[in-house]
């Protein structure tokens, strides 16, 4: 992920009581990659995804939790498909 220097933390996520999620388009923009790259990451389990009302979204809560626990590499198959 080589986009703008964005620090993802759980503290920065909305506290709506629901899991925080982000569209592939917004995540791609944040990371500085194409939407196709992000959907590929979602397809092969490189990033955590959830299905919400028929749409697949990046699971920011799980992603932040893993980052805060020291995860610094994201590889194919790390997360089950949504």
Buried (B, 14 or more C-beta within 10 A) or exposed (E): BEEEEEEBEBEEBEEEEEBBBBBBEBBBBBBEBEBEBBBBBBEBBBBBBBEBEEEBBBBBBBBBBBBEEEEEEBEEEBBEEB
